[in-house]
Amino acid sequence: MKLLIIGSVAAGTSVGAKVRRNDEDAVITIYDRDYDISYSGCGIPYFVGGEIADIDELTPRDAKWFKKRHNIDIHTRHEVVKVDHDSKTATIKNLETGETFEDDYDTLVLATGASSFVPPIPGVDADNVFSVRNIRNADAIRSHIEATDPKKAVIIGAGFIGLEMAEQLTYRGIDVTLIERLPQVMPPLDSDMACRVEEHLEAKGVDVLTGETVVALEGEEMVKEVVLESGKRIMTDFVILSVGVKPNVELAKQIGVEVGKTGAIAVNERMQTNVPDVYAVGDVAESFSVITGEAIYRPLGSTANKMGRIAGQVITGEDAAHRGVLGTGIFKAFDLTVAQTGLTERDAIEAGFDVEVLHNIKPDRPEYLGGKEMVIKGIADRATGRFLGAQIVGPQGVDKRIDVFATAITFGAKAGDLFHLDLAYAPPFATTKDPVLYTGMALDNAIKKRARLITPQQLAKRIAAGEKIQVIDTRSKAQFEKSCVDGAVHIPLGELRERSKDFDPASPTVVYCNKGVTGNAAQNVLRNLGFTDVYNLSGGNKNYQTSKRLF
């Protein structure tokens, strides 16, 4: 078998390595138009910031290593400019010499990846405007910083890479302005979780501008001003573009490979395209949701490696299949960790689910051993009880919990199942009732209407619609006077039984404390006293005050 792979980062090299492990006689050739192979693109912000000293740490393997280890021929700076699938030939151009030649194949793998999206605005081609995609981009940004000693930077786009770059440039003493055209940072998150990230960025000195669109980059030779549609003008010494990527599907289209609704190549669970003997893997290919089965596009290195291995197995005759993804992601913004898996509340509603939502604010381990609060947003389906997704924001312990949630969702767990997980416990690592267990318990109680929940946004919406809702604050007087839910009446938990007669037991009633536990106790008191429509405010006053900016 003669295997030709176009692209040599995570997915392409994974295909080649797996095919070689299964077939010593296969002739495997990889072409890539870039300079580097198998590099860690996710490490670029940390090289720019100086946490990674040597750029070679991001490129641990080169073409010689692959030849020696796997007997795979990798040709960098070689671009496949044309494919004729009828004759199973490819035309390749040596970008260093300009020479072109042909190669043939039995099986073709498209691992052409994705390119940074460059918005069509004036000035975007200036020498101090940078994308963040490959090793050359990383070297160019750091070299520019070291050569010019810039004081100000503008980052356009507030996704994963944009926020990581904001952190790293700030660490270098550069004043950062972060611009996002959508009304929130981190568009993959729900707004009530993204606002926590935005507050943290601002507290660390990042100037965050949401709902703003860049219309021009101005300067004689270098960009000096960023012009916004609103009329604002921002001085800068350089610009980072972080507005997403687009899959490189041009070669695929040449030979009739189908592009899916996401704009990436449509593949089946065996990574096969609609064209026989043609596979697609990595950032150029669609995946699908474990939950809904719908096609989704999540260009991550972890998914690319998985796709590559599966394609290599199928090509060599193994019975393998891709099982989909949850879009699990995690990143660090200064001393805050942000993670997400499965469906957001927004996504779940769009998919047709009747959702139950919980905001669980708990320390990752006992506070006497350094525990710090995490905010967990859990989403479940009321009809089936299925756990659909989680988002977590906190300084520590986030990675452990998001992986537990991802595992549970993958295997179809219901919210109530989470409580029964036998998770590791000792005070240096977790609380006796881990936040994961509490999330499942509270969601299950809400679904079964034993302890109904209402989010701050849901409460505000119902009040704005003219609904009369009794709101009771069960905290101390000092806490109540410092901040409270609009229109709330203060009744400490110890006085609630006696004073409950002042309220209508048939009217909608919302109780709350600071984070939710005492609110739940108050909810039980009122239910036992005959109140028929009682809610606990999800995440308590702490969540309400953070979310208040959204309504």
N, C-alpha and C positions, 0 to 999 in steps of 0.2 A: 504494500500500500504506500502510495505517495501522498503525504499530507502537507498541504500548504496553509499556513496560518498568517493572517494579516493582522498585526498588532502584537506587541511583546511586553505589555505591562502585566497586571495581575492575571487577567483571564487567559490571554493567549499563551503565556508561559505555563499556566496550570494545565491547559489542554495538552500541550506538548509533553510535559513531564509525565502526565498520567498515561498518555498513549505509549510513551517509551517504557514505562514500568510494565505495561501489559503486552507490548509487542517489540521485541528486540530488533526485528527486521524492517520495521517501518522506516521510510525515508521522510524525515520531518524537517521542514524548512519554514522559518519565520522571517517575514519582512516587516520593518517598521521605519516610518519616515522620520522619527525622532532620533535624538542622540543617545538616549538612555533607555534601559530596559528594566522591568521588574522593580520599579522604584516606589517609594512610599510617598504618594502625593499628599496623604493626610498629615505627613510630618512637616510640610513646607512652612506653615506659620511658625513652627518652633525653631526652624533653621533661621528664618528671617529675624525672629526675636533674640536669637543667640543661645537659646537653651540647647540646641544641637550645634556643636562647634564646627564640625566638618561635614560638608555636603556629601561626602562619600558615604556617610552613615545612612543616607537615604537611598543609596544605590549599592547594596551589599553584593549584588551579583552582576556580572557582565557576560557578554557573548562567549568569551573564552571559558568561563565557568560552566555555562550550559553545554558547551561542546564537550568539555572534559567529563562532566558529570552525567549528562544524558545523551550525548552524541546527537545533539540538535544544532543545526546550523541557523544562527540568527544573524541577519544582516540589517544593521541600523543605517539610517540615512538612505534607505531604499524605499521609495514610494511605489506602491502598486497603483498604476494610473488607469489600468483597464483590465477588465476580466471578460473573457469569452467563454461562457459556460458550455456552449454547444461543443466546442473543441477542448474544453477544460484546460485553457491556457490563461496565463496572466502576463501582462506587460508591466515590467518594472523599470523605474528610472532611478539610476544612481544619482542622488542629489549632490554629491561631491564632484562628480566628473561630468554629469549631464548625459552619460551613456544610458541607452535603453536596451533591454533584452527581454526574452520570453522565458517563462518557466511553465511546466505543466503540472497537473495534479490529478489525483483520484477523488480526494475529499478536500473541501475548502471550508475553512473556519474564519468567519468574520469576527475579529476582536478589535475593531477599529476605534473603539472607545468613544469619547465625547470631547467636544471643544468648548472652551469658555465662550459664553454668549457675550458678544461685544455690541452694546447698544449703538444704533446709528445716530450719533450726536456729533456735532462739530467739535474738533479738538481731540477726539478719542485716539487718534494716531500719534499723539505727541510722545516724545521719548520718556517722559516721566509719568506715563499712564501704564499701569501694569495689570495683567491678568494673573490669576493664581491657579495654575493647572499642572505645570511640569517642572522638572528640575532646572531648566534654563530660566523659567520665570522666577523661581526662587533665588537663583544666583543673581539675576538682574536686579531684583528688588533689594537684596542685601547689599550688593555692590553700590547701588545708587545711594542707599542710606549712609554707607561708610564713606563715600566720596563727597557727599554734599552736606552732611550733618543737618538734615531737615528738622524743622521745628513743628510743622503742621502737616497733617495728612487727612485726606478725605477718602472714606471707604464707601463705595456705592453698592448697596446690597447687604441685608442684615440676616443672612442665613448662617449655616454652620461656619463656613470659612470666613465670612465677613466678621463674625463675632470673635473667632479665634485670632484673626489678624488684628482686630481692635485691641484685644488683650496684649498681644505681643508687641505691637507698636507703642502702646502706653508704657509697657515695661522698659522700652528703650528711651523713654523720656519725650516721646512725640505726642503732641496734642492731636487727638483724633476726633473727627466729626463723622458720624455714621448716618448714612442717608438711606431710607427705605421708602419706596413708593406706596407700599401697602400701609394700613393704619397700625401695624404692630411689627416689632422685631420677631425673628424666628417664625415665619409664616406657617411652618408645619405644626406649631403648637396652637392650642386654643388660646383665645385672647386673655382669659383670666389667669393663664399660666405665663404667657409671654410678657404680661405687664410686670411680673416679678423680676424677670430677666432684665427688662428695660430699666427698672428702678435701680437694680444692682449696677448696671453699666454706668448709669448717671452718677451713682455714688462713688464710682471709681474714676470719675473725671471724663468719661466719654460723653461728647455732645451728641445726643440721639435726636434725629429729625425723622419722624415717620409721616406718612401721607404726603411726601414730597417727591417730585420728579425732576431729575436733572435734564436740562434742555441744551446746555452748552458747556464746554470746557474752554476757557479763554486764556490767552497768553501769547506773546510773540513767538518764542521758540519753545518754551516749556509752559505747561498749564500753571497759571497763577491764581485763577479764580474759577470756582464752580458755580454756574448759574442755574437757579431752580425756577420751575414754572411759576412759583408763587412770587417771583421777583427777588427773592433773597440771593445774595452773592456771598460766597464763602471763600476766603483766602486759603491757599494751600501751597505746599511745596511739592507734593506729588499725589497721585490718585491711584487707588486700588479698585479694580473692577471685580465684584463678586456677586454677579446677578444671575448666576445659574449656568448650566451647561446645555448643549444640544448634541444629540447623538450623531455621529458621523455615518450617515446612511447613503452617501452618494454612490459608493461602489455597489452596495446592495441593490439599489434601484436600477443600476445598469443591467443587471441580469434578471430582473423581474422578481426580486425578493420583496415580499409584502412588508410594508411598514404599518404598524398598528396605530391605534387611536392616540397613543401617547407620543407619537412621533419617533419612537424607537422601533427596531425590527421585531416583528411578531414571530414568536417561536412557540413550539409545543413544550410539554414537560420534559422532553428528551433533548431540548435545545436545537431542534431541527426547524429550519425555515420551510416555506412552501415549495422551495426548489430542491429537488433531490440532491443528496450529497453535499448540501450547503448548511452549515451550522452558524449560529450567532451566539456570542457570549459576552458578558461584561457590560460595560456602560453603553454599548450600542444596542443592547437587547432589552426587550420588555421582560418584566417578571409578572407575577400575579399575586393577589392577596390571599393569604391563608384563610381569612375570614369570609370574604365575599366571593372569591374566585375570579374577580374582575382583574383585567390587565392594569398594572401600575408600573411606574418607572421610578426606581430607587437606585441611582448610580453610586454604589458603595463598594469599596475594595473587598469587604467580607463576602458580599454577594457575588462579585466577579470571580473570586477564587472558587466559590462553590459551583457556579455555573461551569467554569472551566473544567473542573474535575468531572462533573456529570457528563459533559460533552465527550471528554476523553474516554470515559467508561463506555458510553454508547457507541462511539466510533470503533472501539475494539471489541464490540459484541456483548458487553455486559448489560444486564437488565437494570438500568438506573433511571431515575426520574427526579426532576426538580419538584419540590413540594411547596413552592411559593415562599413569600416573605411577609413579615409584619411591618416592614419599614422601621425596624428598631434602630435608634440612633442615640448617641450620647456625645456631649462635648463639655468642655470646661470654659467658663467665662470668669477669669480671675479666680476667686476662691469659691465659686459657685459651680455646681455640677448640674447639668440639665439633660434629661433623658426622656425618651418617648418610645412606646411600642404599641402596635395595634392601631385601632381607630381612635381618633379624637372624638369629642362630643359632636363637633361639626360634621366630621366624616360619617359618623354613625347615623346621625339624623338624615343626612343626604342619602345614605344607603337604605333608608326605610325602617331603621330600628326605632322602637319606643324606648328611650334610654333612661336609665337611672344613673345619677351622678353623685359622687362623694368627693369631698375635699378632706383629706385625712392629714392632720398636722401632728407629727410625732417625732421624737428624737430617734436617731438611728441606733443608739445604745443609751444606757442610763446616764443621766447628766452628771452623776458623781464620778463617772469614768470618761468624761469628755464628750458625752453625747450632744449632738446639735440637731435642731429641728429640720425635718424634711417636710415639704408639702407634696402629698401624693393625690393626684386626681385620678379616680378610678371610674370607668364607664362600663355599664352592664346592660344587657337586654332584658327589659321587664317581662317580655313574653316567655322567654326560655330560661332566664337566669344566667345565660352565657356571659362570661367576662370578655369584654371586647377590647379594652385598651387602658393604658396607664400613661400618665405624664408625671415626672418627679422633678422637683427643684429643691436643691439643698446643698450644703457644703461638704457632706460626707455620707457614705453609706448608700448612695444613689445607685451605683453600678450593680451592687449585689441585688437590690430589690428589683431593678428593671429586668434583670436576667431571669429572676424567678417568675415575674409576670409574663415575660415573653415565652418561657417554657410552658407555663400554665395555659396561655392562649393557644399555643401551637397544638396542644393535646386536648383542646376543646373544653377546658375546665369551666364550670359554673362559678359564679361569685362565691357561693356558699362552700365550694370545694377548697377555696384558699385557706379558710380557717382551719381545715384539717391537715394542712401540710405539716410534716414533722421537720421543721427548720431547726438549724443548729442554734443553740442558745448557751451563752455564758456572758456575764456582764461586760467584758471587754469588746464583745462583738454585736450584741443585740439586747433588746428588752425581752422580758418573759413572754409578753404577747407582742410578737413582732409586728411592725407596721403593715406587713403583707397580710398577716392573719386578721388584723383589725380591719383592714380595707375590705376583705372578703366578708367578714361578719357583719359590718355596718351596711354594706351593699345588699347582702342577703336579707337583713332585717327590713330594709327599705322596700325591696321588691315584694316581700311578703306582707308589707304594710304593718309590720310590728313596730317599726320606728321610721316613719316617713321623713324624707329629706327634702329641703328646698334650697336651691342655690341663691346667692345674692342677686344674680341677674333675673332669675325667675320671680323672686319676691318683688324686685323693683318693677318688673313688667306688669305683674298683677296689680300692684298699687297704682301704677300709672294708668291702668285701664279702668280705675275707679272702684276696684274691689276693696271692701272694708275688711282688713285683716288685723287681728289683735297680735301685737308684737310685744313680747315680754323678755326683758334683760334680767338674767338670774345671777349676775356677777356682784361684786362688792360695789358699794357706793362710789369709792374712789375710781374704780375702773370705769363705771358708768359715766361719771362726770368727765373723765378724760376723753372718751370717745364712745359712741353708741350708734346703733342702727336708727336711722331717721324715723321718728314717731314712736319709738319704743317706750314702754313703761318699765320702771325699775322695780323689781320684786326679787329679793334674794331667795335662793332655793329654800332656805329654812322657813320662810314666811309664805311660801307659795300655797300650801294646803289651806291655810286660813284665809288668804286673800283671793283664792280662786273663785269665790262666790261673787266677786265684783265683775266677772267676765261671763260672756255668753258661751256655754259649753257646745252650742251648735254652730257657732261661727268659726271660720278658719283662724287658727291660732299658730303663731310661730314663736318658739322659745329659742334662746341662745345663751351661750356663755362666751368664754374667750376663744376656745378652739373646738368645742363640740361635746366633751364628755359630760360636763354638768348640764348642758342643754339637753342631752339625752335623758339624764336622770329626771329633769323637770318634765320632759315629754312623757315619761312613764307615769309620773305623779298625776298629770292632767288626764291621761288616758284612763287611769284607774279611778279617777273621780268622775268619769262619764263624758269627758270632752271627746268629740267624735272626729274632729278634723284637725289634728295637731301635727306640726312639722318641727323638726330640729334644723336650724340654719346650718347648712353645710360649711364646715370650717370655722363656724362661729364668727365673732366680731372681728377677729384677726383677718379672716378671709374677706369679710365684708368691706373692711376699710381698704384693703389692697385692691379689691375689685371695683370699688366705688367710682374710680376714674373712668370706668367703662360704661356707666349709665348716668 
